[in-house]
Amino acid sequence: MDRIWLYGIECRCRVGVPDSERKKPQRILIDVGMELDVSKAAARDDFRLTADYWAVEKSVRESAEAGERRLVETLAQKLAQVVLAKDKRIGAVTIVVRKKPAAMPKTREVAVELTRRRSPAA
C-alpha cells in the first residue's frame, strides 16, 4: 500500500499533565501518514483521485488546537480518528505527535506514534 506523509504540522495546543502546563498553548508538531492506493491518481495525474492533503491538514490543525488534553496519547488518538473520518479511501493512518516536555528540561522532545486502521466493515 502507498503512503502519503504530511510532516511537521505546527499547532499551538494546551496539553500536559500538570494544570500549569495547560495554562498557555505550546508548540506541538504533528506528522500524519495516510495509507491508501494512489495508483489511479498517479496514472491519471488527477488530484481528485487521492486524499485531499489540504483538507486533512486543516482538520488535524483544528482538532489539535480545540480544547485541552492531559496526554499527548489522547491527542494522537483523536487525530487518528479525525483523519480516518475525513476520507474513506484512507485505510490506515499513522500519527506522530512531538512536543518539548516542560517537566523534563534535559529532554529535547517527547513523541508518541500510533497507527490506526479502518475497520473492515467501514
DSSP file (Angstrom, degrees, kcal/mol; ACC not computed):
  #  RESIDUE AA STRUCTURE BP1 BP2  ACC     N-H-->O    O-->H-N    N-H-->O    O-->H-N    TCO  KAPPA ALPHA  PHI   PSI    X-CA   Y-CA   Z-CA
    1    1 A M              0   0    0      0, 0.0    36,-0.1     0, 0.0     2,-0.1   0.000 360.0 360.0 360.0 150.0    0.0    0.0    0.0
    2    2 A D  E     -A   36   0A   0     34,-0.6    34,-1.6     2,-0.0     2,-0.4  -0.434 360.0-150.9 -86.0 161.7    1.1    3.5   -0.7
    3    3 A R  E     -A   35   0A   0     32,-0.2     2,-0.5    -2,-0.1    32,-0.2  -0.995   7.1-161.2-140.2 131.8    1.6    6.2    2.0
    4    4 A I  E     -A   34   0A   0     30,-2.6    30,-3.4    -2,-0.4     2,-0.4  -0.942  17.3-157.5-108.3 131.4    1.3   10.0    1.9
    5    5 A W  E     -A   33   0A   0     -2,-0.5     2,-0.6    28,-0.2    28,-0.2  -0.910  16.7-165.9-113.9 137.6    3.0   11.9    4.7
    6    6 A L  E     -A   32   0A   0     26,-2.7    26,-2.6    -2,-0.4     2,-0.4  -0.981  25.4-160.0-112.3 112.6    2.3   15.4    6.0
    7    7 A Y  E     +     0   0A   0     -2,-0.6    24,-0.2    24,-0.2    -2,-0.0  -0.781  56.6   3.0-101.7 136.5    5.4   16.2    8.1
    8    8 A G  E     -     0   0A   0     -2,-0.4     2,-0.7     1,-0.2    23,-0.2   0.860  61.9-176.2  69.6  41.4    5.6   18.9   10.8
    9    9 A I  E     -A   30   0A   0     21,-3.1    21,-1.8    -3,-0.3     2,-0.5  -0.615  23.3-142.8 -68.1 114.7    2.1   20.3   11.0
   10   10 A E  E     +A   29   0A   0     -2,-0.7     2,-0.3    19,-0.2    19,-0.2  -0.712  28.5 168.2 -90.8 126.9    2.7   23.0   13.6
   11   11 A C  E     -A   28   0A   0     17,-2.6    17,-2.5    -2,-0.5     2,-0.6  -0.894  35.7-131.3-131.8 160.7    0.0   23.7   16.1
   12   12 A R  E     +A   27   0A   0     -2,-0.3     2,-0.3    15,-0.2    15,-0.2  -0.960  42.6 171.1-113.3 110.3   -0.5   25.6   19.4
   13   13 A C  E     -A   26   0A   0     13,-2.6    13,-3.2    -2,-0.6     2,-0.9  -0.855  40.5-130.2-125.7 153.5   -2.1   23.2   21.8
   14   14 A R  E     +d   68   0B   0     53,-0.6    55,-2.3    50,-0.3     2,-0.4  -0.877  53.7 141.7 -99.9 100.6   -3.0   23.0   25.5
   15   15 A V  E     +d   69   0B   0     -2,-0.9    55,-0.2     6,-0.4     2,-0.2  -0.998  12.0  98.4-145.7 137.0   -1.6   19.7   26.5
   16   16 A G        -     0   0    0     53,-1.5    55,-0.1    -2,-0.4     6,-0.1  -0.702  62.2-111.0 156.6 153.9    0.2   18.5   29.7
   17   17 A V  S    S+     0   0    0     -2,-0.2     2,-0.1     4,-0.1    -1,-0.1   0.957  96.3  68.1 -74.3 -51.5   -0.3   16.6   32.9
   18   18 A P  S >> S-     0   0    0      0, 0.0     3,-1.1     0, 0.0     4,-0.8  -0.480  85.0-128.9 -70.0 141.9    0.2   19.5   35.4
   19   19 A D  G >4 S+     0   0    0      1,-0.3     3,-0.9     2,-0.2     4,-0.4   0.863 108.2  61.4 -53.9 -37.2   -2.6   22.1   35.2
   20   20 A S  G >4 S+     0   0    0      1,-0.3     3,-0.9     2,-0.2     4,-0.4   0.820  97.5  57.2 -62.4 -31.2    0.1   24.8   34.9
   21   21 A E  G <4 S+     0   0    0     -3,-1.1    -6,-0.4     1,-0.2     3,-0.3   0.765 106.1  50.1 -71.5 -24.4    1.4   23.3   31.6
   22   22 A R  G << S+     0   0    0     -3,-0.9    -1,-0.2    -4,-0.8    -2,-0.2   0.427  84.1  91.6 -92.8   0.7   -2.1   23.6   30.1
   23   23 A K  S <  S+     0   0    0     -3,-0.9    -1,-0.2    -4,-0.4    -2,-0.1   0.847  95.9  25.4 -66.5 -33.7   -2.5   27.3   31.0
   24   24 A K  S    S-     0   0    0     -4,-0.4    -9,-0.3    -3,-0.3    -1,-0.1  -0.979  93.5-100.3-131.7 146.5   -1.0   28.5   27.7
   25   25 A P        -     0   0    0      0, 0.0     2,-0.3     0, 0.0   -11,-0.2  -0.310  38.7-159.3 -62.4 143.7   -0.8   26.9   24.3
   26   26 A Q  E     -A   13   0A   0    -13,-3.2   -13,-2.6    -4,-0.0     2,-0.3  -0.872  27.6 -90.2-123.5 158.8    2.5   25.3   23.5
   27   27 A R  E     +A   12   0A   0     -2,-0.3    73,-0.5   -15,-0.2     2,-0.4  -0.513  45.1 179.4 -72.4 126.2    4.1   24.3   20.1
   28   28 A I  E     -AB  11  99A   0    -17,-2.5   -17,-2.6    -2,-0.3     2,-0.4  -0.982  16.0-150.1-126.2 138.0    3.3   20.8   19.0
   29   29 A L  E     -AB  10  98A   0     69,-2.4    69,-2.9    -2,-0.4     2,-0.4  -0.934  13.9-166.9-110.5 135.2    4.5   19.2   15.8
   30   30 A I  E     -AB   9  97A   0    -21,-1.8   -21,-3.1    -2,-0.4     2,-0.4  -0.976   8.4-164.6-126.5 130.5    2.3   16.5   14.1
   31   31 A D  E     - B   0  96A   0     65,-2.7    65,-2.3    -2,-0.4     2,-0.5  -0.925   8.7-163.8-109.3 139.3    3.2   14.1   11.4
   32   32 A V  E     -AB   6  95A   0    -26,-2.6   -26,-2.7    -2,-0.4     2,-0.6  -0.983   5.7-170.7-127.7 120.3    0.4   12.3    9.5
   33   33 A G  E     -AB   5  94A   0     61,-3.1    61,-2.7    -2,-0.5     2,-0.5  -0.954   9.0-164.2-111.0 118.7    1.0    9.2    7.4
   34   34 A M  E     -AB   4  93A   0    -30,-3.4   -30,-2.6    -2,-0.6     2,-0.6  -0.893   7.6-149.6-108.2 126.2   -2.0    8.1    5.3
   35   35 A E  E     +AB   3  92A   0     57,-3.1    56,-2.6    -2,-0.5    57,-1.0  -0.841  40.8 125.6 -97.4 118.9   -2.1    4.7    3.8
   36   36 A L  E     -A    2   0A   0    -34,-1.6     2,-0.7    -2,-0.6   -34,-0.6  -0.977  64.1 -90.7-162.9 162.7   -4.1    4.5    0.5
   37   37 A D        +     0   0    0     52,-0.3     4,-0.2    -2,-0.3     3,-0.2  -0.727  37.5 173.6 -83.7 116.5   -3.8    3.4   -3.1
   38   38 A V     >  +     0   0    0     -2,-0.7     4,-2.7     1,-0.1     5,-0.2   0.298  48.2 104.9-104.1   9.1   -2.5    6.3   -5.1
   39   39 A S  H  > S+     0   0    0      1,-0.2     4,-2.7     2,-0.2     5,-0.2   0.888  80.9  46.4 -62.2 -41.7   -2.0    4.4   -8.4
   40   40 A K  H  > S+     0   0    0      2,-0.2     4,-2.1     1,-0.2    -1,-0.2   0.925 114.1  48.4 -66.6 -43.0   -5.1    5.7  -10.2
   41   41 A A  H  >>S+     0   0    0      8,-0.4     5,-1.7    -4,-0.2     4,-1.1   0.919 115.1  45.5 -61.7 -42.9   -4.4    9.3   -9.1
   42   42 A A  H  <5S+     0   0    0     -4,-2.7    -2,-0.2     2,-0.2    -1,-0.2   0.914 112.2  50.4 -67.6 -42.8   -0.8    8.9  -10.3
   43   43 A A  H  <5S+     0   0    0     -4,-2.7    -1,-0.2    -5,-0.2    -2,-0.2   0.864 122.3  32.5 -64.4 -36.0   -1.7    7.3  -13.6
   44   44 A R  H  <5S-     0   0    0     -4,-2.1    -1,-0.2    -5,-0.2    -2,-0.2   0.486 100.0-130.9 -99.1  -4.8   -4.2   10.0  -14.4
   45   45 A D  T  <5 +     0   0    0     -4,-1.1     2,-0.5     1,-0.2    -3,-0.2   0.924  58.5 147.0  53.2  46.8   -2.4   12.9  -12.7
   46   46 A D    > < -     0   0    0     -5,-1.7     3,-1.8    -6,-0.2    -1,-0.2  -0.944  43.9-161.1-123.5 112.0   -5.7   13.7  -11.1
   47   47 A F  G >  S+     0   0    0     -2,-0.5     3,-1.3     1,-0.3    -1,-0.1   0.720  88.3  70.1 -64.0 -21.6   -5.8   15.2   -7.6
   48   48 A R  G 3  S+     0   0    0      1,-0.3    -1,-0.3    -7,-0.1     4,-0.1   0.650  91.8  60.5 -71.1 -12.8   -9.4   14.2   -7.2
   49   49 A L  G <  S+     0   0    0     -3,-1.8    -8,-0.4     2,-0.1    -1,-0.3   0.268 103.8  53.1 -98.8  10.7   -8.4   10.5   -7.0
   50   50 A T  S <  S-     0   0    0     -3,-1.3   -12,-0.1    -9,-0.1    39,-0.0  -0.789 101.6 -66.1-133.3 177.0   -6.2   10.9   -3.9
   51   51 A A        -     0   0    0     -2,-0.3     2,-1.1     1,-0.1     3,-0.1  -0.359  48.7-116.6 -65.3 145.8   -6.5   12.2   -0.4
   52   52 A D     >  -     0   0    0      1,-0.2     4,-2.3    -4,-0.1     5,-0.2  -0.737  28.7-168.7 -85.6  97.8   -7.0   16.0   -0.1
   53   53 A Y  H  > S+     0   0    0     -2,-1.1     4,-3.0     1,-0.2     5,-0.2   0.896  83.9  52.1 -56.5 -44.0   -3.9   17.0    1.8
   54   54 A W  H  > S+     0   0    0      1,-0.2     4,-2.5     2,-0.2    -1,-0.2   0.914 110.3  47.2 -62.5 -44.2   -5.1   20.5    2.5
   55   55 A A  H  > S+     0   0    0      2,-0.2     4,-2.3     1,-0.2    -1,-0.2   0.889 113.7  48.3 -65.9 -39.4   -8.4   19.3    4.0
   56   56 A V  H  X S+     0   0    0     -4,-2.3     4,-2.7     2,-0.2     5,-0.2   0.944 112.4  48.4 -64.8 -47.5   -6.6   16.7    6.1
   57   57 A E  H  X S+     0   0    0     -4,-3.0     4,-2.6     1,-0.2    -2,-0.2   0.918 112.5  48.7 -59.3 -44.1   -4.1   19.3    7.4
   58   58 A K  H  X S+     0   0    0     -4,-2.5     4,-2.6    -5,-0.2    -1,-0.2   0.913 112.5  47.7 -63.1 -44.0   -6.9   21.7    8.2
   59   59 A S  H  X S+     0   0    0     -4,-2.3     4,-2.3     2,-0.2     5,-0.2   0.897 112.6  49.1 -65.0 -41.0   -8.9   19.1   10.1
   60   60 A V  H  X S+     0   0    0     -4,-2.7     4,-2.7     2,-0.2     5,-0.2   0.943 113.3  46.6 -63.4 -48.0   -5.9   17.9   12.0
   61   61 A R  H  X S+     0   0    0     -4,-2.6     4,-2.3    -5,-0.2    -2,-0.2   0.937 113.7  47.7 -60.9 -48.3   -4.9   21.5   13.0
   62   62 A E  H  X S+     0   0    0     -4,-2.6     4,-0.7     1,-0.2    -1,-0.2   0.913 115.3  45.1 -61.1 -43.6   -8.5   22.5   14.0
   63   63 A S  H >< S+     0   0    0     -4,-2.3     3,-0.6    -5,-0.2    -1,-0.2   0.914 113.4  49.5 -67.3 -42.8   -8.9   19.4   16.1
   64   64 A A  H 3< S+     0   0    0     -4,-2.7   -50,-0.3     1,-0.2    -2,-0.2   0.880 112.9  46.7 -63.9 -38.4   -5.5   19.6   17.8
   65   65 A E  H 3< S+     0   0    0     -4,-2.3     2,-0.4    -5,-0.2    -1,-0.2   0.563  93.8  94.1 -84.8  -8.0   -6.0   23.3   18.7
   66   66 A A  S << S-     0   0    0     -4,-0.7   -52,-0.1    -3,-0.6   -53,-0.0  -0.700  92.8 -23.8 -86.3 133.7   -9.5   22.8   20.1
   67   67 A G  S    S-     0   0    0     -2,-0.4   -53,-0.6   -54,-0.0     2,-0.3  -0.137  83.1 -81.9  69.6-162.8   -9.8   22.2   23.8
   68   68 A E  E     -d   14   0B   0    -55,-0.1     2,-0.3   -43,-0.0   -53,-0.2  -0.977  32.9-165.0-142.8 156.2   -7.1   20.8   26.0
   69   69 A R  E     -d   15   0B   0    -55,-2.3   -53,-1.5    -2,-0.3     3,-0.1  -0.974  21.1-146.1-139.8 151.0   -5.8   17.4   26.9
   70   70 A R  S    S+     0   0    0     -2,-0.3     2,-0.4   -55,-0.2    -1,-0.1   0.865  85.3  51.2 -81.1 -39.7   -3.6   16.0   29.6
   71   71 A L     >  -     0   0    0      1,-0.1     4,-1.5   -55,-0.1     3,-0.1  -0.809  63.2-148.4-109.9 139.4   -1.9   13.3   27.5
   72   72 A V  H  > S+     0   0    0     -2,-0.4     4,-2.6     1,-0.2     5,-0.2   0.822 104.9  62.8 -64.2 -31.8   -0.2   13.5   24.1
   73   73 A E  H  > S+     0   0    0      1,-0.2     4,-2.3     2,-0.2    -1,-0.2   0.889 100.5  50.9 -60.1 -40.5   -1.5   10.0   23.6
   74   74 A T  H  > S+     0   0    0      2,-0.2     4,-2.2     1,-0.2    -1,-0.2   0.908 110.2  49.5 -64.5 -42.4   -5.1   11.3   23.8
   75   75 A L  H  X S+     0   0    0     -4,-1.5     4,-2.4     2,-0.2    -2,-0.2   0.931 110.9  49.2 -61.6 -46.7   -4.3   13.9   21.2
   76   76 A A  H  X S+     0   0    0     -4,-2.6     4,-2.1     1,-0.2    -2,-0.2   0.907 110.7  50.5 -61.2 -43.0   -2.8   11.4   18.9
   77   77 A Q  H  X S+     0   0    0     -4,-2.3     4,-1.8     1,-0.2    -1,-0.2   0.923 111.1  48.5 -60.9 -46.0   -5.7    9.0   19.2
   78   78 A K  H  X S+     0   0    0     -4,-2.2     4,-2.2     1,-0.2    -2,-0.2   0.908 110.2  51.5 -61.5 -43.4   -8.2   11.8   18.5
   79   79 A L  H  X S+     0   0    0     -4,-2.4     4,-2.4     1,-0.2    -1,-0.2   0.874 106.3  54.1 -65.2 -36.8   -6.2   12.9   15.4
   80   80 A A  H  X S+     0   0    0     -4,-2.1     4,-2.3     1,-0.2    -1,-0.2   0.916 109.3  48.7 -61.2 -42.7   -6.2    9.4   14.0
   81   81 A Q  H  X S+     0   0    0     -4,-1.8     4,-1.8     1,-0.2    -2,-0.2   0.904 110.2  51.7 -62.7 -41.6  -10.0    9.3   14.3
   82   82 A V  H  X S+     0   0    0     -4,-2.2     4,-1.1     2,-0.2    -2,-0.2   0.923 111.0  46.7 -61.6 -46.0  -10.3   12.6   12.6
   83   83 A V  H >X S+     0   0    0     -4,-2.4     4,-1.0     1,-0.2     3,-0.5   0.922 111.6  49.7 -66.2 -44.3   -8.1   11.5    9.6
   84   84 A L  H 3< S+     0   0    0     -4,-2.3     3,-0.2     1,-0.2    -1,-0.2   0.852 111.9  49.6 -63.8 -32.6   -9.9    8.2    9.1
   85   85 A A  H 3< S+     0   0    0     -4,-1.8    -1,-0.2    -5,-0.2    -2,-0.2   0.730 101.3  66.0 -75.4 -21.4  -13.3   10.0    9.2
   86   86 A K  H << S+     0   0    0     -4,-1.1     2,-0.3    -3,-0.5    -1,-0.2   0.846 114.7  12.9 -71.4 -35.8  -12.1   12.6    6.6
   87   87 A D    ><  -     0   0    0     -4,-1.0     3,-1.7    -3,-0.2    -1,-0.2  -0.936  57.4-151.3-151.2 118.5  -11.7   10.2    3.6
   88   88 A K  T 3  S+     0   0    0     -2,-0.3    -1,-0.1     1,-0.3    -2,-0.0   0.658  94.8  69.2 -65.5 -16.1  -12.9    6.7    3.2
   89   89 A R  T 3  S+     0   0    0    -53,-0.0     2,-0.8   -39,-0.0   -52,-0.3   0.707  76.6  93.1 -75.2 -18.5  -10.0    5.8    0.9
   90   90 A I    <   -     0   0    0     -3,-1.7   -54,-0.2     1,-0.2    -3,-0.1  -0.667  53.5-178.4 -78.8 111.9   -7.6    6.1    3.8
   91   91 A G        +     0   0    0    -56,-2.6    27,-3.1    -2,-0.8     2,-0.3   0.756  66.1   3.7 -84.5 -26.3   -7.2    2.6    5.0
   92   92 A A  E     -BC  35 117A   0    -57,-1.0   -57,-3.1    25,-0.3     2,-0.4  -0.985  62.4-155.7-155.2 156.2   -4.8    3.4    7.9
   93   93 A V  E     -BC  34 116A   0     23,-2.6    23,-2.5    -2,-0.3     2,-0.5  -0.999   4.1-156.4-138.5 140.2   -3.2    6.4    9.5
   94   94 A T  E     -BC  33 115A   0    -61,-2.7   -61,-3.1    -2,-0.4     2,-0.4  -0.974  14.6-167.3-113.1 129.4    0.0    6.9   11.5
   95   95 A I  E     -BC  32 114A   0     19,-2.7    19,-2.3    -2,-0.5     2,-0.5  -0.961   7.1-172.0-117.4 132.1    0.1    9.9   13.7
   96   96 A V  E     -BC  31 113A   0    -65,-2.3   -65,-2.7    -2,-0.4     2,-0.5  -0.993   4.9-170.4-121.9 123.1    3.3   11.2   15.4
   97   97 A V  E     -BC  30 112A   0     15,-2.5    15,-2.2    -2,-0.5     2,-0.4  -0.964   7.0-173.9-114.7 126.8    2.9   14.0   18.0
   98   98 A R  E     +BC  29 111A   0    -69,-2.9   -69,-2.4    -2,-0.5     2,-0.3  -0.954   9.6 160.1-124.3 139.8    6.0   15.7   19.3
   99   99 A K  E     -BC  28 110A   0     11,-2.1    11,-3.0    -2,-0.4   -71,-0.1  -0.992  44.5-105.2-151.8 156.3    6.5   18.3   22.0
  100  100 A K        -     0   0    0    -73,-0.5     2,-0.6    -2,-0.3     9,-0.2  -0.735  43.4-127.4 -78.0 120.3    9.1   19.8   24.3
  101  101 A P    >   -     0   0    0      0, 0.0     3,-1.3     0, 0.0     6,-0.3  -0.613  14.8-159.3 -78.9 117.1    8.4   18.3   27.7
  102  102 A A  T 3  S+     0   0    0     -2,-0.6   -86,-0.0     1,-0.3    -2,-0.0   0.844  92.5  51.1 -60.7 -35.3    8.1   21.1   30.3
  103  103 A A  T 3  S+     0   0    0      1,-0.2    -1,-0.3    -3,-0.1    -3,-0.0   0.518 108.8  53.4 -82.7  -4.5    8.7   18.7   33.2
  104  104 A M    X   +     0   0    0     -3,-1.3     3,-2.1     3,-0.1    -1,-0.2  -0.653  61.9 173.2-130.4  75.4   11.9   17.2   31.5
  105  105 A P  T 3  S+     0   0    0      0, 0.0    -1,-0.1     0, 0.0    -2,-0.1   0.679  78.1  55.3 -63.3 -19.3   14.2   20.2   30.7
  106  106 A K  T 3  S+     0   0    0      2,-0.0     2,-0.5    -5,-0.0    -2,-0.0   0.315  92.2  84.6 -96.3   8.9   17.1   17.9   29.6
  107  107 A T    <   -     0   0    0     -3,-2.1    -3,-0.1    -6,-0.3     3,-0.1  -0.955  68.3-151.8-111.1 124.7   14.9   16.1   27.0
  108  108 A R  S    S-     0   0    0     -2,-0.5     2,-0.3     1,-0.2    -1,-0.2   0.926  70.6 -20.5 -61.8 -47.6   14.6   17.7   23.6
  109  109 A E        -     0   0    0     -9,-0.2     2,-0.4     2,-0.0    -9,-0.2  -0.994  49.7-134.5-159.7 158.3   11.2   16.3   22.9
  110  110 A V  E     -C   99   0A   0    -11,-3.0   -11,-2.1    -2,-0.3     2,-0.4  -0.942  26.7-167.4-111.8 138.4    8.7   13.6   23.7
  111  111 A A  E     -C   98   0A   0     -2,-0.4     2,-0.5   -13,-0.2   -13,-0.2  -0.989  11.8-165.1-131.1 139.4    7.0   11.8   20.8
  112  112 A V  E     -C   97   0A   0    -15,-2.2   -15,-2.5    -2,-0.4     2,-0.4  -0.991  10.7-172.4-119.3 128.3    4.0    9.5   20.6
  113  113 A E  E     +C   96   0A   0     -2,-0.5     2,-0.3   -17,-0.2   -17,-0.2  -0.979   9.9 166.2-121.6 132.0    3.4    7.4   17.5
  114  114 A L  E     -C   95   0A   0    -19,-2.3   -19,-2.7    -2,-0.4     2,-0.4  -0.988  21.2-151.4-142.3 154.0    0.4    5.3   16.8
  115  115 A T  E     -C   94   0A   0     -2,-0.3     2,-0.4   -21,-0.2   -21,-0.2  -0.989  12.2-173.6-125.2 132.8   -1.2    3.6   13.9
  116  116 A R  E     -C   93   0A   0    -23,-2.5   -23,-2.6    -2,-0.4     2,-0.3  -0.986   8.7-153.0-127.6 138.8   -4.9    3.0   13.5
  117  117 A R  E     -C   92   0A   0     -2,-0.4   -25,-0.3   -25,-0.2     2,-0.2  -0.833  25.1-108.0-111.0 147.4   -6.6    1.0   10.7
  118  118 A R        -     0   0    0    -27,-3.1   -27,-0.0    -2,-0.3   -30,-0.0  -0.494  42.4-108.9 -67.9 139.3  -10.1    1.4    9.4
  119  119 A S    >   -     0   0    0     -2,-0.2     3,-1.8     1,-0.1    -1,-0.1  -0.446  25.9-117.5 -69.9 146.7  -12.3   -1.5   10.5
  120  120 A P  T 3  S+     0   0    0      0, 0.0    -1,-0.1     0, 0.0    -2,-0.1   0.785 113.3  55.5 -57.5 -29.5  -13.2   -3.9    7.6
  121  121 A A  T 3         0   0    0      1,-0.2    -2,-0.0     0, 0.0    -3,-0.0   0.667 360.0 360.0 -77.1 -16.2  -16.9   -3.1    7.9
  122  122 A A    <         0   0    0     -3,-1.8    -1,-0.2   -34,-0.0    -3,-0.0   0.492 360.0 360.0 -77.9 360.0  -16.3    0.7    7.5
